[in-house]
């Protein structure tokens, strides 16, 4: 599915659930949205192609078959450039808005400083999105209408999995550019797994994912350069039986990064990721080892 321009985000996100859960796994794709509100495009100084640089294009489709293996899949339809649900709800840059932000807004995070708060100021190589400041009421409306319902639905899926299996495993699905920015232009690994250095997910869970992907021929690293974002940190609490791991898939594996088109390898990557999810669901349904001591 290519990007589309829409008058209304209806629905703003989608949850696809199996008839029955095969295990405690939940897949989430928060950055694959490709429905661009016309009013948002009118506010932007950038063209659609430039705005799309922040998309995790096709990631929702890469993981869509997880439902066939008894795993629910959630995906955003709104684009990350419009609203980023992988941030705190009020991670906002006061310089972007006309009006006063709520006193509880986090205006000093590193992500806000970089222009990548809940409502982003920039995309790509620090390209400013907006012509002018936005009314603060619009920022708050996006959070109320889209951000909060999104997280309520994601929480429901996680709670439902934990209720049935005693634990829950959230796989937060993302993609990454094939080359690092800056001076280091070396190609990245095929897959980066982020578990907040073992604090958001039991090592035994991350091990299952890594071992399966390596068996399928992928190069895999952990936590560098992506250790996990707000979703991984917020929902991952291994001591409470809640495990969250972020997976970043190298875009060169499955798409033409310049043309936003699927490559000939797309179907093979999709099938491999489905195999990994199926194995994860089966193994975690049989139980998860306690979080290993960090000293091990």
Order of alpha helices (4+ residues) and beta strands (2+ residues): beta-beta-beta-beta-alpha-alpha-alpha-beta-beta-alpha-beta-beta-beta-alpha-alpha-beta-beta-alpha-beta-alpha-beta-beta-beta-alpha
